[in-house]
Amino acid sequence: MRFVKMHGAGNDYVYVDCFDQPPPTSPAQLAQRMAHRRFGVGSDGLILIHPSSIADARMQMFNADGSEAEMCGNGIRCVAKYLYEHRGVRKSPMEIETGRGVLRLELLVENQKVHRVRVDMGEPVLDADRIPSRFFDSPVVEQPLDVSGQTVPVTCLSMGNPHCVVFVNELTDHWVLNVGPKLETHRMFPARTNVEFVQVLGPGEVRQRTWERGSGETWACGTGASAVCVAGVLTGRTSRRIINHLLGGDLELEWNEQDNHVYMTGPAEEVFVGEWPDEL
């Protein structure tokens, strides 16, 4: 089975083109095997690129633990790069079908190579039930949550997948590696949640570390960075346009006041191509 390893700001996935080869019969198990950093290719998960009847392609994403996710902001930029460079979809804007609907992407191309992509991430979902979460009030802004005896103020929303944003004074391993997994599986989040820990550097600049649902700490999270842009405005900490510094690189975010959509711009890089010796 042929695959391509790609990353967006260090958020790396294995990509399988299902246009010319059949999709894996057990993608959840395949994701676990290929994502393993010792015995597999090594990645944050698996992304399948399917034909679509309503867009240029359909993206299907699986986390490193085999769980299926609705959307990946860094992953969709790489899908656009793959379609442009490998499948000859030479168009911008491009449309890609995801678990949260069809998203529109603008490609920044130099010398026939896609280097950066701007994604219309759509409108944030602020209704507590639709995130989904078990909070009573909407929007969920700095709600105190008990986490193993520690009170953590959380701001929650969905960017097609659930997010829990925590603003901190310093990005420490305690927050990410200890509090992160506890928030991911907290009873208030029936579908689990992605967790973003954020240090505000100024009204237009933040630093983020992510505990990603089903994958653990990742070097970047596009939907998470989009959620942080919204949470910064809701809490009065940041402006509607920010630069977000993640472990794997920077993303540019804007929560547009006119159409209520979040726009994310960031890199897309191909690492290598290969063949997996067997298929599940």
C-alpha positions in Angstrom: 0.0 0.0 0.0 1.5 3.3 -1.1 1.6 6.2 1.4 2.9 9.7 1.8 4.3 11.2 5.1 3.4 14.9 5.4 3.2 17.5 8.2 1.7 20.9 8.9 3.7 22.8 11.5 5.0 19.5 12.9 1.6 17.8 13.2 2.4 14.8 11.1 0.2 12.2 9.4 0.5 9.3 7.1 -1.6 9.9 4.0 -3.1 7.2 1.7 -4.5 8.0 -1.7 -7.7 6.0 -2.1 -8.4 7.2 -5.7 -6.1 4.6 -7.3 -6.0 1.9 -4.6 -8.7 0.4 -2.4 -9.1 1.9 1.1 -7.8 -0.2 4.0 -10.4 -2.6 5.3 -9.5 -1.8 9.0 -8.3 1.8 9.0 -8.5 2.1 12.8 -6.1 -0.8 13.3 -3.9 0.4 10.4 -3.7 3.9 12.0 -2.4 2.3 15.3 0.2 0.3 13.5 1.5 3.0 11.1 1.4 5.8 13.7 3.6 3.9 16.1 6.9 5.8 16.6 9.0 2.7 17.2 7.4 -0.1 15.1 5.6 1.9 12.4 6.1 4.9 10.2 5.6 7.3 13.1 2.9 9.9 13.0 0.0 11.6 14.9 -2.4 9.4 12.9 -3.7 8.3 9.5 -5.5 10.4 6.8 -7.3 8.7 3.9 -7.9 10.8 0.7 -11.1 9.6 -1.0 -13.0 10.6 -4.1 -16.0 12.9 -3.3 -19.2 13.6 -5.2 -19.5 17.1 -3.7 -15.9 18.3 -3.5 -12.5 17.8 -5.0 -11.8 15.0 -2.5 -12.9 13.7 0.9 -10.7 13.5 3.9 -11.1 10.8 6.5 -8.9 11.0 9.7 -7.9 8.5 12.3 -5.9 9.4 15.5 -2.9 7.4 16.6 -5.1 5.4 19.0 -7.4 4.4 16.1 -10.3 6.6 17.0 -11.8 8.5 14.1 -12.0 12.3 14.3 -14.1 14.8 12.4 -11.5 17.2 11.2 -7.8 18.2 11.3 -6.8 21.7 10.4 -3.1 20.9 9.7 -4.1 17.7 7.9 -6.5 19.3 5.5 -3.7 21.7 4.3 -1.6 18.7 3.5 -4.4 17.1 1.7 -4.7 20.2 -0.5 -1.0 20.1 -1.2 -1.2 16.4 -2.2 -4.1 16.9 -4.5 -2.4 19.8 -6.2 1.1 18.2 -6.6 0.2 14.5 -7.0 -3.2 14.4 -8.5 -3.1 17.4 -10.7 -6.0 19.3 -9.0 -4.5 22.6 -10.1 -7.1 25.0 -8.7 -7.4 27.5 -5.9 -9.7 27.8 -4.1 -10.1 24.0 -3.6 -12.9 22.3 -1.8 -12.4 19.3 0.5 -15.2 17.3 2.2 -14.6 16.6 5.9 -16.6 15.4 8.9 -17.7 18.9 9.5 -18.8 19.5 5.9 -17.0 20.9 2.8 -14.2 23.4 3.6 -12.7 25.9 1.1 -9.0 26.3 0.8 -6.8 28.9 -0.9 -3.3 27.6 -2.0 -0.2 29.7 -2.0 1.9 28.2 -4.8 5.6 28.9 -5.8 7.3 27.0 -8.6 4.4 24.6 -8.8 4.8 23.7 -5.1 2.2 24.4 -2.4 4.0 26.0 0.5 1.1 27.6 2.5 -2.6 27.1 2.6 -5.4 29.4 3.9 -8.4 27.4 5.2 -11.9 28.7 5.9 -12.5 26.7 9.1 -16.1 27.8 9.2 -18.1 29.2 12.2 -17.2 28.1 15.7 -19.9 26.2 17.6 -20.5 27.8 21.0 -23.6 26.0 22.1 -22.6 23.7 25.0 -24.7 20.8 23.9 -23.3 20.8 20.4 -19.6 20.9 21.4 -20.6 18.3 22.9 -20.3 19.1 26.6 -22.4 18.8 29.7 -22.1 22.4 30.8 -25.4 24.2 31.3 -24.6 27.7 30.1 -23.6 28.8 26.6 -21.1 30.0 25.6 -18.7 28.1 27.9 -16.3 30.8 28.9 -13.9 30.4 31.8 -16.2 27.9 33.6 -14.5 26.5 36.7 -13.9 22.7 36.4 -12.6 20.4 39.1 -9.7 18.3 37.8 -8.5 15.9 40.5 -9.0 18.6 43.2 -7.6 21.5 41.1 -10.0 24.1 39.8 -9.3 24.9 36.2 -11.1 27.7 34.3 -12.0 26.3 30.8 -13.4 27.9 27.7 -15.0 25.3 25.4 -16.2 25.3 21.8 -16.2 23.2 18.7 -14.4 23.7 15.4 -16.1 20.6 14.0 -14.4 18.7 16.8 -14.5 19.5 20.6 -11.9 21.8 22.2 -11.2 22.9 25.8 -9.0 26.0 26.0 -7.1 26.8 29.2 -5.1 30.0 29.6 -2.0 29.7 31.8 0.8 31.9 33.0 3.4 29.4 31.9 3.3 26.4 29.5 4.6 23.6 31.7 4.7 19.8 31.4 2.4 19.7 34.5 -0.4 21.4 32.5 0.1 19.5 29.3 1.1 16.0 30.4 -0.8 15.8 33.7 -3.9 18.0 33.4 -4.2 17.4 29.6 -5.2 13.7 29.7 -7.5 14.3 32.6 -9.4 17.0 30.8 -9.5 14.9 27.6 -11.5 12.2 29.4 -13.3 14.4 31.9 -17.0 13.4 32.4 -18.0 16.9 31.1 -17.0 15.9 27.6 -19.0 12.8 26.4 -17.0 12.5 23.2 -13.7 13.4 24.9 -12.0 16.6 24.0 -8.9 18.2 22.6 -7.1 20.4 25.1 -5.2 23.6 24.4 -3.0 25.3 27.0 -2.3 28.9 26.0 0.2 31.6 27.2 -0.8 35.0 26.0 2.2 37.1 24.8 0.2 40.1 23.7 -3.2 41.0 22.1 -2.0 39.6 18.7 0.3 36.8 19.8 0.0 33.6 21.8 2.0 30.4 22.5 0.2 27.0 22.6 0.8 23.5 23.6 -1.8 20.8 22.8 -3.0 17.6 24.3 -4.9 16.1 21.3 -7.7 13.7 21.7 -6.5 10.2 20.8 -2.9 11.2 20.1 -1.5 12.8 23.2 0.7 15.8 22.9 1.2 16.9 19.3 3.4 19.6 17.9 0.5 21.5 16.4 -3.3 21.4 16.1 -5.0 23.5 13.5 -8.5 23.2 14.8 -7.1 23.8 18.3 -5.3 27.0 17.2 -8.6 28.1 15.6 -10.4 27.5 18.9 -7.7 29.5 20.7 -8.4 32.4 18.4 -12.0 32.3 19.3 -11.4 31.7 23.0 -9.0 34.7 23.2 -11.7 37.0 21.9 -14.4 35.5 24.1 -12.3 36.0 27.2 -11.1 39.5 26.2 -7.4 38.4 26.1 -6.6 38.8 22.4 -7.7 40.5 19.2 -9.5 38.7 16.3 -6.2 38.3 14.4 -3.3 36.5 16.1 -0.1 34.7 15.4 0.0 31.3 17.3 3.4 29.9 18.1 3.2 26.1 18.4 6.0 23.6 19.0 6.2 22.8 15.2 5.8 26.3 13.8 3.5 29.3 13.5 -0.1 29.6 12.4 -2.0 32.7 11.4 -5.6 32.9 12.7 -8.4 35.3 12.1 -12.0 35.2 13.5 -13.7 37.4 10.9 -16.3 39.7 12.4 -18.3 40.0 9.1 -19.0 36.3 8.3 -18.2 34.8 11.8 -15.8 32.3 10.1 -12.3 31.4 11.4 -9.5 31.5 8.9 -6.2 29.7 9.4 -3.1 30.0 7.3 -0.1 27.7 7.7 2.5 25.5 6.0 2.2 22.1 4.4 5.3 19.9 3.9 5.9 16.5 2.3 8.5 14.4 4.2 8.7 11.2 2.1 6.8 8.6 0.2 6.8 4.8 0.9 5.1 1.5 0.7 3.5 -0.3 3.7 4.3 -4.0 3.4 0.8 -5.2 4.2 -2.7 -3.9 4.5 -5.3 -4.5 7.3 
